[in-house]
Amino acid sequence: GYTEEWRTWFTGVGVKSEFLLPDGFSLYVDVAVNYSFGATNEVDLFDVEVDPEEDWGYRIEAGVKKDRVSISAFYERDEFDPSGAEYSGVVGGYVYQPDSVRKLAGFRIMIKF
């Protein structure tokens, strides 16, 4: 195997709605779009760093909360356009980062102190 180390900056805008439920519970939904920029990907196998082009992504989270505790599910997706070619002495030629997609899904339990 090999390691890829991604570094990326993001900016975005979103909306969060909250709906009151009985017994002090509330349901919330958080939706946002984001724009990635300044992305770099360092690939140790080829001893090279490539710079994928900026692109749009989004995230959504929905959950239930009461008092200081919340439980939610989330999904995030970010896309990166291809990078330019960079020379790698390891392969004796040029390499590039193709179209790439990052997908992340999970559950979150949060307790606020």
Biopython code that builds the backbone (N, CA, C, O; Angstrom):
import numpy as np
from Bio.PDB.StructureBuilder import StructureBuilder

atoms = [
    (1, "GLY", "N", (0.819, -1.186, 0.000)),
    (1, "GLY", "CA", (0.000, 0.000, 0.000)),
    (1, "GLY", "C", (0.859, 1.243, 0.000)),
    (1, "GLY", "O", (2.088, 1.179, 0.010)),
    (2, "TYR", "N", (0.198, 2.348, -0.011)),
    (2, "TYR", "CA", (0.871, 3.640, 0.021)),
    (2, "TYR", "C", (-0.017, 4.654, 0.721)),
    (2, "TYR", "O", (-1.193, 4.395, 0.975)),
    (3, "THR", "N", (0.550, 5.798, 1.026)),
    (3, "THR", "CA", (-0.159, 6.839, 1.759)),
    (3, "THR", "C", (-0.367, 8.059, 0.878)),
    (3, "THR", "O", (0.536, 8.476, 0.153)),
    (4, "GLU", "N", (-1.571, 8.628, 0.948)),
    (4, "GLU", "CA", (-1.869, 9.923, 0.343)),
    (4, "GLU", "C", (-2.227, 10.876, 1.466)),
    (4, "GLU", "O", (-3.088, 10.573, 2.292)),
    (5, "GLU", "N", (-1.573, 12.020, 1.500)),
    (5, "GLU", "CA", (-1.888, 13.028, 2.520)),
    (5, "GLU", "C", (-2.547, 14.227, 1.841)),
    (5, "GLU", "O", (-1.896, 14.978, 1.115)),
    (6, "TRP", "N", (-3.843, 14.395, 2.087)),
    (6, "TRP", "CA", (-4.618, 15.495, 1.504)),
    (6, "TRP", "C", (-4.653, 16.671, 2.467)),
    (6, "TRP", "O", (-4.821, 16.492, 3.673)),
    (7, "ARG", "N", (-4.494, 17.868, 1.931)),
    (7, "ARG", "CA", (-4.669, 19.112, 2.681)),
    (7, "ARG", "C", (-5.580, 20.007, 1.842)),
    (7, "ARG", "O", (-5.322, 20.246, 0.662)),
    (8, "THR", "N", (-6.649, 20.495, 2.472)),
    (8, "THR", "CA", (-7.649, 21.270, 1.736)),
    (8, "THR", "C", (-8.244, 22.351, 2.625)),
    (8, "THR", "O", (-8.435, 22.145, 3.824)),
    (9, "TRP", "N", (-8.533, 23.493, 2.037)),
    (9, "TRP", "CA", (-9.283, 24.565, 2.683)),
    (9, "TRP", "C", (-10.695, 24.557, 2.125)),
    (9, "TRP", "O", (-10.902, 24.243, 0.952)),
    (10, "PHE", "N", (-11.669, 24.902, 2.962)),
    (10, "PHE", "CA", (-13.066, 24.949, 2.541)),
    (10, "PHE", "C", (-13.703, 26.252, 2.988)),
    (10, "PHE", "O", (-13.317, 26.833, 4.002)),
    (11, "THR", "N", (-14.675, 26.701, 2.226)),
    (11, "THR", "CA", (-15.563, 27.758, 2.661)),
    (11, "THR", "C", (-16.958, 27.356, 2.210)),
    (11, "THR", "O", (-17.101, 26.597, 1.252)),
    (12, "GLY", "N", (-17.968, 27.844, 2.871)),
    (12, "GLY", "CA", (-19.312, 27.431, 2.481)),
    (12, "GLY", "C", (-20.392, 28.236, 3.157)),
    (12, "GLY", "O", (-20.135, 29.156, 3.933)),
    (13, "VAL", "N", (-21.607, 27.856, 2.834)),
    (13, "VAL", "CA", (-22.780, 28.504, 3.407)),
    (13, "VAL", "C", (-23.842, 27.428, 3.607)),
    (13, "VAL", "O", (-23.955, 26.492, 2.814)),
    (14, "GLY", "N", (-24.614, 27.577, 4.676)),
    (14, "GLY", "CA", (-25.616, 26.559, 4.961)),
    (14, "GLY", "C", (-26.813, 27.108, 5.693)),
    (14, "GLY", "O", (-26.889, 28.292, 6.019)),
    (15, "VAL", "N", (-27.749, 26.207, 5.943)),
    (15, "VAL", "CA", (-28.997, 26.546, 6.624)),
    (15, "VAL", "C", (-29.290, 25.454, 7.636)),
    (15, "VAL", "O", (-29.122, 24.269, 7.345)),
    (16, "LYS", "N", (-29.727, 25.850, 8.824)),
    (16, "LYS", "CA", (-30.096, 24.878, 9.848)),
    (16, "LYS", "C", (-31.514, 25.182, 10.313)),
    (16, "LYS", "O", (-31.833, 26.314, 10.676)),
    (17, "SER", "N", (-32.357, 24.156, 10.297)),
    (17, "SER", "CA", (-33.729, 24.291, 10.776)),
    (17, "SER", "C", (-33.923, 23.394, 11.982)),
    (17, "SER", "O", (-33.375, 22.294, 12.054)),
    (18, "GLU", "N", (-34.709, 23.878, 12.925)),
    (18, "GLU", "CA", (-34.968, 23.103, 14.133)),
    (18, "GLU", "C", (-36.465, 23.085, 14.395)),
    (18, "GLU", "O", (-37.134, 24.113, 14.292)),
    (19, "PHE", "N", (-36.983, 21.919, 14.733)),
    (19, "PHE", "CA", (-38.412, 21.729, 14.970)),
    (19, "PHE", "C", (-38.614, 21.184, 16.374)),
    (19, "PHE", "O", (-38.019, 20.175, 16.750)),
    (20, "LEU", "N", (-39.459, 21.858, 17.145)),
    (20, "LEU", "CA", (-39.711, 21.436, 18.514)),
    (20, "LEU", "C", (-40.619, 20.214, 18.532)),
    (20, "LEU", "O", (-41.596, 20.139, 17.786)),
    (21, "LEU", "N", (-40.283, 19.259, 19.393)),
    (21, "LEU", "CA", (-41.056, 18.042, 19.579)),
    (21, "LEU", "C", (-41.530, 17.990, 21.031)),
    (21, "LEU", "O", (-41.048, 18.763, 21.859)),
    (22, "PRO", "N", (-42.455, 17.101, 21.353)),
    (22, "PRO", "CA", (-42.923, 16.987, 22.748)),
    (22, "PRO", "C", (-41.799, 16.586, 23.709)),
    (22, "PRO", "O", (-40.772, 16.054, 23.287)),
    (23, "ASP", "N", (-42.000, 16.841, 24.963)),
    (23, "ASP", "CA", (-41.108, 16.441, 26.062)),
    (23, "ASP", "C", (-39.714, 17.069, 25.977)),
    (23, "ASP", "O", (-38.749, 16.472, 26.454)),
    (24, "GLY", "N", (-39.588, 18.248, 25.386)),
    (24, "GLY", "CA", (-38.316, 18.958, 25.358)),
    (24, "GLY", "C", (-37.333, 18.495, 24.299)),
    (24, "GLY", "O", (-36.189, 18.949, 24.285)),
    (25, "PHE", "N", (-37.753, 17.602, 23.412)),
    (25, "PHE", "CA", (-36.901, 17.158, 22.316)),
    (25, "PHE", "C", (-37.030, 18.108, 21.140)),
    (25, "PHE", "O", (-38.036, 18.804, 21.007)),
    (26, "SER", "N", (-36.020, 18.139, 20.290)),
    (26, "SER", "CA", (-36.118, 18.884, 19.038)),
    (26, "SER", "C", (-35.411, 18.099, 17.935)),
    (26, "SER", "O", (-34.443, 17.379, 18.181)),
    (27, "LEU", "N", (-35.915, 18.258, 16.732)),
    (27, "LEU", "CA", (-35.362, 17.631, 15.540)),
    (27, "LEU", "C", (-34.682, 18.733, 14.743)),
    (27, "LEU", "O", (-35.245, 19.816, 14.584)),
    (28, "TYR", "N", (-33.479, 18.474, 14.241)),
    (28, "TYR", "CA", (-32.810, 19.502, 13.440)),
    (28, "TYR", "C", (-32.247, 18.908, 12.155)),
    (28, "TYR", "O", (-31.897, 17.730, 12.080)),
    (29, "VAL", "N", (-32.175, 19.771, 11.154)),
    (29, "VAL", "CA", (-31.600, 19.417, 9.853)),
    (29, "VAL", "C", (-30.661, 20.549, 9.467)),
    (29, "VAL", "O", (-31.034, 21.721, 9.512)),
    (30, "ASP", "N", (-29.441, 20.190, 9.089)),
    (30, "ASP", "CA", (-28.402, 21.158, 8.719)),
    (30, "ASP", "C", (-27.917, 20.796, 7.316)),
    (30, "ASP", "O", (-27.439, 19.683, 7.095)),
    (31, "VAL", "N", (-28.036, 21.726, 6.369)),
    (31, "VAL", "CA", (-27.638, 21.492, 4.979)),
    (31, "VAL", "C", (-26.689, 22.609, 4.559)),
    (31, "VAL", "O", (-26.931, 23.777, 4.866)),
    (32, "ALA", "N", (-25.602, 22.257, 3.854)),
    (32, "ALA", "CA", (-24.644, 23.280, 3.427)),
    (32, "ALA", "C", (-23.979, 22.876, 2.117)),
    (32, "ALA", "O", (-23.842, 21.694, 1.804)),
    (33, "VAL", "N", (-23.572, 23.882, 1.368)),
    (33, "VAL", "CA", (-22.706, 23.671, 0.208)),
    (33, "VAL", "C", (-21.358, 24.283, 0.561)),
    (33, "VAL", "O", (-21.283, 25.281, 1.278)),
    (34, "ASN", "N", (-20.290, 23.667, 0.044)),
    (34, "ASN", "CA", (-18.960, 24.216, 0.320)),
    (34, "ASN", "C", (-18.109, 24.173, -0.937)),
    (34, "ASN", "O", (-18.362, 23.414, -1.872)),
    (35, "TYR", "N", (-17.107, 25.006, -0.918)),
    (35, "TYR", "CA", (-16.173, 25.112, -2.040)),
    (35, "TYR", "C", (-14.780, 24.846, -1.511)),
    (35, "TYR", "O", (-14.323, 25.519, -0.587)),
    (36, "SER", "N", (-14.104, 23.868, -2.092)),
    (36, "SER", "CA", (-12.745, 23.550, -1.653)),
    (36, "SER", "C", (-11.743, 24.327, -2.497)),
    (36, "SER", "O", (-11.952, 24.537, -3.691)),
    (37, "PHE", "N", (-10.663, 24.747, -1.868)),
    (37, "PHE", "CA", (-9.599, 25.447, -2.588)),
    (37, "PHE", "C", (-8.269, 25.152, -1.910)),
    (37, "PHE", "O", (-8.223, 24.728, -0.755)),
    (38, "GLY", "N", (-7.204, 25.380, -2.638)),
    (38, "GLY", "CA", (-5.865, 25.147, -2.086)),
    (38, "GLY", "C", (-5.590, 23.697, -1.764)),
    (38, "GLY", "O", (-4.805, 23.404, -0.863)),
    (39, "ALA", "N", (-6.223, 22.777, -2.484)),
    (39, "ALA", "CA", (-6.034, 21.342, -2.205)),
    (39, "ALA", "C", (-4.669, 20.866, -2.698)),
    (39, "ALA", "O", (-4.224, 21.226, -3.788)),
    (40, "THR", "N", (-4.021, 20.056, -1.877)),
    (40, "THR", "CA", (-2.788, 19.380, -2.282)),
    (40, "THR", "C", (-2.895, 17.920, -1.864)),
    (40, "THR", "O", (-3.540, 17.592, -0.867)),
    (41, "ASN", "N", (-2.264, 17.058, -2.628)),
    (41, "ASN", "CA", (-2.244, 15.630, -2.326)),
    (41, "ASN", "C", (-0.812, 15.143, -2.475)),
    (41, "ASN", "O", (-0.267, 15.107, -3.579)),
    (42, "GLU", "N", (-0.213, 14.770, -1.362)),
    (42, "GLU", "CA", (1.159, 14.251, -1.360)),
    (42, "GLU", "C", (1.099, 12.730, -1.378)),
    (42, "GLU", "O", (0.556, 12.112, -0.462)),
    (43, "VAL", "N", (1.659, 12.129, -2.426)),
    (43, "VAL", "CA", (1.606, 10.677, -2.612)),
    (43, "VAL", "C", (2.999, 10.100, -2.390)),
    (43, "VAL", "O", (3.907, 10.330, -3.189)),
    (44, "ASP", "N", (3.168, 9.342, -1.291)),
    (44, "ASP", "CA", (4.510, 8.849, -0.956)),
    (44, "ASP", "C", (5.019, 7.803, -1.944)),
    (44, "ASP", "O", (6.230, 7.692, -2.135)),
    (45, "LEU", "N", (4.144, 7.041, -2.570)),
    (45, "LEU", "CA", (4.549, 6.009, -3.524)),
    (45, "LEU", "C", (5.323, 6.602, -4.704)),
    (45, "LEU", "O", (6.288, 6.006, -5.183)),
    (46, "PHE", "N", (4.893, 7.775, -5.167)),
    (46, "PHE", "CA", (5.528, 8.427, -6.321)),
    (46, "PHE", "C", (6.453, 9.565, -5.915)),
    (46, "PHE", "O", (7.082, 10.188, -6.771)),
    (47, "ASP", "N", (6.544, 9.847, -4.586)),
    (47, "ASP", "CA", (7.357, 10.941, -4.081)),
    (47, "ASP", "C", (7.042, 12.239, -4.820)),
    (47, "ASP", "O", (7.933, 12.905, -5.347)),
    (48, "VAL", "N", (5.734, 12.587, -4.845)),
    (48, "VAL", "CA", (5.289, 13.760, -5.585)),
    (48, "VAL", "C", (4.091, 14.391, -4.873)),
    (48, "VAL", "O", (3.353, 13.719, -4.153)),
    (49, "GLU", "N", (3.917, 15.682, -5.088)),
    (49, "GLU", "CA", (2.747, 16.395, -4.577)),
    (49, "GLU", "C", (1.999, 16.997, -5.756)),
    (49, "GLU", "O", (2.580, 17.725, -6.561)),
    (50, "VAL", "N", (0.712, 16.693, -5.856)),
    (50, "VAL", "CA", (-0.123, 17.228, -6.936)),
    (50, "VAL", "C", (-1.160, 18.167, -6.336)),
    (50, "VAL", "O", (-1.457, 18.098, -5.143)),
    (51, "ASP", "N", (-1.705, 19.037, -7.166)),
    (51, "ASP", "CA", (-2.664, 20.052, -6.716)),
    (51, "ASP", "C", (-3.979, 19.904, -7.472)),
    (51, "ASP", "O", (-4.163, 20.534, -8.514)),
    (52, "PRO", "N", (-4.910, 19.070, -6.959)),
    (52, "PRO", "CA", (-6.209, 18.936, -7.618)),
    (52, "PRO", "C", (-6.935, 20.281, -7.691)),
    (52, "PRO", "O", (-6.783, 21.124, -6.807)),
    (53, "GLU", "N", (-7.711, 20.471, -8.732)),
    (53, "GLU", "CA", (-8.438, 21.730, -8.928)),
    (53, "GLU", "C", (-9.645, 21.818, -7.995)),
    (53, "GLU", "O", (-10.189, 20.804, -7.559)),
    (54, "GLU", "N", (-10.047, 23.044, -7.703)),
    (54, "GLU", "CA", (-11.160, 23.312, -6.810)),
    (54, "GLU", "C", (-12.477, 22.826, -7.414)),
    (54, "GLU", "O", (-12.633, 22.752, -8.633)),
    (55, "ASP", "N", (-13.424, 22.497, -6.525)),
    (55, "ASP", "CA", (-14.759, 22.112, -6.962)),
    (55, "ASP", "C", (-15.716, 22.222, -5.777)),
    (55, "ASP", "O", (-15.301, 22.505, -4.654)),
    (56, "TRP", "N", (-16.998, 21.995, -6.042)),
    (56, "TRP", "CA", (-18.055, 22.137, -5.044)),
    (56, "TRP", "C", (-18.331, 20.824, -4.330)),
    (56, "TRP", "O", (-18.052, 19.745, -4.853)),
    (57, "GLY", "N", (-18.881, 20.931, -3.135)),
    (57, "GLY", "CA", (-19.304, 19.780, -2.353)),
    (57, "GLY", "C", (-20.518, 20.151, -1.522)),
    (57, "GLY", "O", (-21.004, 21.279, -1.603)),
    (58, "TYR", "N", (-21.006, 19.224, -0.733)),
    (58, "TYR", "CA", (-22.152, 19.499, 0.129)),
    (58, "TYR", "C", (-22.116, 18.590, 1.346)),
    (58, "TYR", "O", (-21.380, 17.604, 1.391)),
    (59, "ARG", "N", (-22.926, 18.946, 2.326)),
    (59, "ARG", "CA", (-23.076, 18.102, 3.507)),
    (59, "ARG", "C", (-24.506, 18.245, 4.029)),
    (59, "ARG", "O", (-25.159, 19.269, 3.831)),
    (60, "ILE", "N", (-24.964, 17.207, 4.691)),
    (60, "ILE", "CA", (-26.288, 17.223, 5.320)),
    (60, "ILE", "C", (-26.184, 16.455, 6.634)),
    (60, "ILE", "O", (-25.504, 15.433, 6.729)),
    (61, "GLU", "N", (-26.866, 16.967, 7.626)),
    (61, "GLU", "CA", (-26.890, 16.311, 8.933)),
    (61, "GLU", "C", (-28.298, 16.439, 9.491)),
    (61, "GLU", "O", (-28.918, 17.497, 9.383)),
    (62, "ALA", "N", (-28.803, 15.369, 10.084)),
    (62, "ALA", "CA", (-30.124, 15.389, 10.714)),
    (62, "ALA", "C", (-30.016, 14.671, 12.043)),
    (62, "ALA", "O", (-29.358, 13.637, 12.161)),
    (63, "GLY", "N", (-30.676, 15.240, 13.044)),
    (63, "GLY", "CA", (-30.571, 14.623, 14.360)),
    (63, "GLY", "C", (-31.656, 15.059, 15.312)),
    (63, "GLY", "O", (-32.534, 15.856, 14.982)),
    (64, "VAL", "N", (-31.564, 14.508, 16.507)),
    (64, "VAL", "CA", (-32.487, 14.804, 17.594)),
    (64, "VAL", "C", (-31.651, 15.268, 18.773)),
    (64, "VAL", "O", (-30.574, 14.735, 19.037)),
    (65, "LYS", "N", (-32.169, 16.280, 19.485)),
    (65, "LYS", "CA", (-31.444, 16.728, 20.671)),
    (65, "LYS", "C", (-32.399, 17.039, 21.804)),
    (65, "LYS", "O", (-33.570, 17.361, 21.601)),
    (66, "LYS", "N", (-31.855, 16.930, 23.003)),
    (66, "LYS", "CA", (-32.585, 17.308, 24.209)),
    (66, "LYS", "C", (-31.562, 17.812, 25.203)),
    (66, "LYS", "O", (-30.564, 17.153, 25.492)),
    (67, "ASP", "N", (-31.832, 18.981, 25.711)),
    (67, "ASP", "CA", (-30.923, 19.629, 26.655)),
    (67, "ASP", "C", (-29.516, 19.713, 26.052)),
    (67, "ASP", "O", (-29.324, 20.394, 25.044)),
    (68, "ARG", "N", (-28.535, 19.037, 26.645)),
    (68, "ARG", "CA", (-27.144, 19.133, 26.170)),
    (68, "ARG", "C", (-26.695, 17.944, 25.339)),
    (68, "ARG", "O", (-25.518, 17.857, 24.990)),
    (69, "VAL", "N", (-27.599, 17.023, 25.009)),
    (69, "VAL", "CA", (-27.238, 15.806, 24.283)),
    (69, "VAL", "C", (-27.906, 15.792, 22.908)),
    (69, "VAL", "O", (-29.093, 16.091, 22.779)),
    (70, "SER", "N", (-27.129, 15.442, 21.889)),
    (70, "SER", "CA", (-27.700, 15.297, 20.548)),
    (70, "SER", "C", (-27.141, 14.044, 19.882)),
    (70, "SER", "O", (-25.999, 13.651, 20.120)),
    (71, "ILE", "N", (-27.963, 13.433, 19.051)),
    (71, "ILE", "CA", (-27.588, 12.250, 18.269)),
    (71, "ILE", "C", (-27.991, 12.537, 16.827)),
    (71, "ILE", "O", (-29.127, 12.924, 16.557)),
    (72, "SER", "N", (-27.046, 12.342, 15.901)),
    (72, "SER", "CA", (-27.348, 12.677, 14.507)),
    (72, "SER", "C", (-26.654, 11.717, 13.546)),
    (72, "SER", "O", (-25.750, 10.968, 13.914)),
    (73, "ALA", "N", (-27.119, 11.775, 12.298)),
    (73, "ALA", "CA", (-26.483, 11.068, 11.187)),
    (73, "ALA", "C", (-26.070, 12.135, 10.184)),
    (73, "ALA", "O", (-26.761, 13.141, 10.026)),
    (74, "PHE", "N", (-24.931, 11.917, 9.496)),
    (74, "PHE", "CA", (-24.472, 12.925, 8.544)),
    (74, "PHE", "C", (-23.896, 12.267, 7.300)),
    (74, "PHE", "O", (-23.520, 11.095, 7.305)),
    (75, "TYR", "N", (-23.841, 13.057, 6.237)),
    (75, "TYR", "CA", (-23.234, 12.627, 4.979)),
    (75, "TYR", "C", (-22.548, 13.843, 4.359)),
    (75, "TYR", "O", (-23.134, 14.923, 4.295)),
    (76, "GLU", "N", (-21.313, 13.666, 3.905)),
    (76, "GLU", "CA", (-20.565, 14.734, 3.238)),
    (76, "GLU", "C", (-20.008, 14.207, 1.923)),
    (76, "GLU", "O", (-19.621, 13.043, 1.820)),
    (77, "ARG", "N", (-19.972, 15.069, 0.929)),
    (77, "ARG", "CA", (-19.405, 14.700, -0.371)),
    (77, "ARG", "C", (-18.654, 15.905, -0.923)),
    (77, "ARG", "O", (-19.194, 17.009, -0.998)),
    (78, "ASP", "N", (-17.405, 15.679, -1.306)),
    (78, "ASP", "CA", (-16.581, 16.719, -1.917)),
    (78, "ASP", "C", (-15.976, 16.163, -3.195)),
    (78, "ASP", "O", (-15.553, 15.008, -3.239)),
    (79, "GLU", "N", (-15.937, 16.986, -4.229)),
    (79, "GLU", "CA", (-15.366, 16.578, -5.508)),
    (79, "GLU", "C", (-14.141, 17.431, -5.818)),
    (79, "GLU", "O", (-14.078, 18.608, -5.464)),
    (80, "PHE", "N", (-13.175, 16.814, -6.485)),
    (80, "PHE", "CA", (-11.957, 17.497, -6.890)),
    (80, "PHE", "C", (-11.708, 17.198, -8.363)),
    (80, "PHE", "O", (-11.726, 16.041, -8.781)),
    (81, "ASP", "N", (-11.479, 18.236, -9.137)),
    (81, "ASP", "CA", (-11.161, 18.071, -10.553)),
    (81, "ASP", "C", (-9.699, 17.646, -10.690)),
    (81, "ASP", "O", (-8.931, 17.789, -9.738)),
    (82, "PRO", "N", (-9.300, 17.128, -11.852)),
    (82, "PRO", "CA", (-7.918, 16.636, -12.027)),
    (82, "PRO", "C", (-6.862, 17.717, -11.785)),
    (82, "PRO", "O", (-7.102, 18.907, -11.986)),
    (83, "SER", "N", (-5.697, 17.263, -11.349)),
    (83, "SER", "CA", (-4.564, 18.173, -11.171)),
    (83, "SER", "C", (-3.784, 18.246, -12.479)),
    (83, "SER", "O", (-4.032, 17.487, -13.415)),
    (84, "GLY", "N", (-2.845, 19.171, -12.519)),
    (84, "GLY", "CA", (-1.892, 19.186, -13.618)),
    (84, "GLY", "C", (-0.876, 18.069, -13.406)),
    (84, "GLY", "O", (-0.787, 17.508, -12.314)),
    (85, "ALA", "N", (-0.118, 17.748, -14.437)),
    (85, "ALA", "CA", (0.885, 16.685, -14.343)),
    (85, "ALA", "C", (2.125, 17.188, -13.605)),
    (85, "ALA", "O", (2.570, 18.317, -13.811)),
    (86, "GLU", "N", (2.667, 16.339, -12.752)),
    (86, "GLU", "CA", (3.901, 16.627, -12.010)),
    (86, "GLU", "C", (4.899, 15.501, -12.287)),
    (86, "GLU", "O", (4.525, 14.330, -12.357)),
    (87, "TYR", "N", (6.158, 15.866, -12.442)),
    (87, "TYR", "CA", (7.195, 14.862, -12.729)),
    (87, "TYR", "C", (7.525, 14.067, -11.476)),
    (87, "TYR", "O", (7.683, 14.641, -10.399)),
    (88, "SER", "N", (7.629, 12.749, -11.611)),
    (88, "SER", "CA", (8.025, 11.859, -10.522)),
    (88, "SER", "C", (9.270, 11.091, -10.937)),
    (88, "SER", "O", (9.249, 10.332, -11.906)),
    (89, "GLY", "N", (10.348, 11.292, -10.201)),
    (89, "GLY", "CA", (11.575, 10.556, -10.480)),
    (89, "GLY", "C", (11.435, 9.064, -10.203)),
    (89, "GLY", "O", (12.166, 8.253, -10.771)),
    (90, "VAL", "N", (10.503, 8.704, -9.337)),
    (90, "VAL", "CA", (10.285, 7.296, -9.000)),
    (90, "VAL", "C", (9.802, 6.513, -10.220)),
    (90, "VAL", "O", (10.257, 5.395, -10.460)),
    (91, "VAL", "N", (8.879, 7.098, -10.990)),
    (91, "VAL", "CA", (8.356, 6.405, -12.181)),
    (91, "VAL", "C", (9.037, 6.875, -13.456)),
    (91, "VAL", "O", (8.822, 6.303, -14.525)),
    (92, "GLY", "N", (9.859, 7.913, -13.350)),
    (92, "GLY", "CA", (10.549, 8.434, -14.530)),
    (92, "GLY", "C", (9.604, 9.059, -15.532)),
    (92, "GLY", "O", (9.845, 9.018, -16.738)),
    (93, "GLY", "N", (8.526, 9.638, -15.030)),
    (93, "GLY", "CA", (7.545, 10.269, -15.911)),
    (93, "GLY", "C", (6.599, 11.146, -15.107)),
    (93, "GLY", "O", (6.852, 11.447, -13.941)),
    (94, "TYR", "N", (5.527, 11.546, -15.731)),
    (94, "TYR", "CA", (4.579, 12.462, -15.113)),
    (94, "TYR", "C", (3.397, 11.710, -14.509)),
    (94, "TYR", "O", (2.934, 10.711, -15.059)),
    (95, "VAL", "N", (2.925, 12.199, -13.384)),
    (95, "VAL", "CA", (1.732, 11.655, -12.730)),
    (95, "VAL", "C", (0.780, 12.815, -12.452)),
    (95, "VAL", "O", (1.198, 13.971, -12.384)),
    (96, "TYR", "N", (-0.502, 12.496, -12.292)),
    (96, "TYR", "CA", (-1.492, 13.514, -11.963)),
    (96, "TYR", "C", (-2.583, 12.888, -11.106)),
    (96, "TYR", "O", (-2.715, 11.666, -11.051)),
    (97, "GLN", "N", (-3.345, 13.714, -10.452)),
    (97, "GLN", "CA", (-4.484, 13.256, -9.655)),
    (97, "GLN", "C", (-5.724, 13.327, -10.548)),
    (97, "GLN", "O", (-6.085, 14.413, -11.000)),
    (98, "PRO", "N", (-6.377, 12.207, -10.811)),
    (98, "PRO", "CA", (-7.588, 12.235, -11.643)),
    (98, "PRO", "C", (-8.772, 12.824, -10.872)),
    (98, "PRO", "O", (-8.635, 13.180, -9.702)),
    (99, "ASP", "N", (-9.926, 12.926, -11.521)),
    (99, "ASP", "CA", (-11.149, 13.322, -10.809)),
    (99, "ASP", "C", (-11.252, 12.495, -9.540)),
    (99, "ASP", "O", (-11.062, 11.279, -9.569)),
    (100, "SER", "N", (-11.550, 13.146, -8.430)),
    (100, "SER", "CA", (-11.614, 12.443, -7.145)),
    (100, "SER", "C", (-12.858, 12.863, -6.384)),
    (100, "SER", "O", (-13.329, 13.993, -6.513)),
    (101, "VAL", "N", (-13.379, 11.951, -5.598)),
    (101, "VAL", "CA", (-14.552, 12.214, -4.774)),
    (101, "VAL", "C", (-14.271, 11.708, -3.371)),
    (101, "VAL", "O", (-13.795, 10.589, -3.181)),
    (102, "ARG", "N", (-14.576, 12.558, -2.381)),
    (102, "ARG", "CA", (-14.480, 12.158, -0.974)),
    (102, "ARG", "C", (-15.897, 12.035, -0.444)),
    (102, "ARG", "O", (-16.686, 12.976, -0.530)),
    (103, "LYS", "N", (-16.215, 10.864, 0.107)),
    (103, "LYS", "CA", (-17.527, 10.634, 0.701)),
    (103, "LYS", "C", (-17.323, 10.222, 2.154)),
    (103, "LYS", "O", (-16.481, 9.380, 2.465)),
    (104, "LEU", "N", (-18.097, 10.822, 3.025)),
    (104, "LEU", "CA", (-17.983, 10.520, 4.445)),
    (104, "LEU", "C", (-19.385, 10.451, 5.026)),
    (104, "LEU", "O", (-20.175, 11.382, 4.868)),
    (105, "ALA", "N", (-19.695, 9.350, 5.698)),
    (105, "ALA", "CA", (-20.997, 9.180, 6.343)),
    (105, "ALA", "C", (-20.765, 8.659, 7.744)),
    (105, "ALA", "O", (-19.810, 7.924, 7.993)),
    (106, "GLY", "N", (-21.635, 9.038, 8.654)),
    (106, "GLY", "CA", (-21.453, 8.549, 10.009)),
    (106, "GLY", "C", (-22.546, 8.991, 10.947)),
    (106, "GLY", "O", (-23.533, 9.611, 10.552)),
    (107, "PHE", "N", (-22.339, 8.653, 12.200)),
    (107, "PHE", "CA", (-23.246, 9.035, 13.272)),
    (107, "PHE", "C", (-22.453, 9.849, 14.283)),
    (107, "PHE", "O", (-21.255, 9.638, 14.467)),
    (108, "ARG", "N", (-23.132, 10.775, 14.930)),
    (108, "ARG", "CA", (-22.464, 11.643, 15.885)),
    (108, "ARG", "C", (-23.282, 11.684, 17.173)),
    (108, "ARG", "O", (-24.500, 11.862, 17.139)),
    (109, "ILE", "N", (-22.612, 11.521, 18.293)),
    (109, "ILE", "CA", (-23.225, 11.713, 19.605)),
    (109, "ILE", "C", (-22.450, 12.838, 20.266)),
    (109, "ILE", "O", (-21.226, 12.782, 20.385)),
    (110, "MET", "N", (-23.184, 13.865, 20.698)),
    (110, "MET", "CA", (-22.503, 15.037, 21.243)),
    (110, "MET", "C", (-23.117, 15.402, 22.594)),
    (110, "MET", "O", (-24.336, 15.422, 22.760)),
    (111, "ILE", "N", (-22.238, 15.690, 23.551)),
    (111, "ILE", "CA", (-22.649, 16.163, 24.867)),
    (111, "ILE", "C", (-21.974, 17.503, 25.092)),
    (111, "ILE", "O", (-20.747, 17.599, 25.084)),
    (112, "LYS", "N", (-22.777, 18.530, 25.292)),
    (112, "LYS", "CA", (-22.228, 19.874, 25.520)),
    (112, "LYS", "C", (-22.074, 20.103, 27.031)),
    (112, "LYS", "O", (-22.988, 19.852, 27.817)),
    (113, "PHE", "N", (-20.891, 20.586, 27.402)),
    (113, "PHE", "CA", (-20.601, 20.876, 28.800)),
    (113, "PHE", "C", (-20.705, 22.350, 29.076)),
    (113, "PHE", "O", (-20.493, 22.783, 30.209)),
]
sb = StructureBuilder()
sb.init_structure("model")
sb.init_model(0)
sb.init_chain("A")
sb.init_seg("    ")
for serial, (resi, resn, name, xyz) in enumerate(atoms, 1):
    if name == "N":
        sb.init_residue(resn, " ", resi, " ")
    sb.init_atom(name, np.array(xyz, "f"), 0.0, 1.0, " ", f" {name:<3s}", serial, name[0])
structure = sb.get_structure()
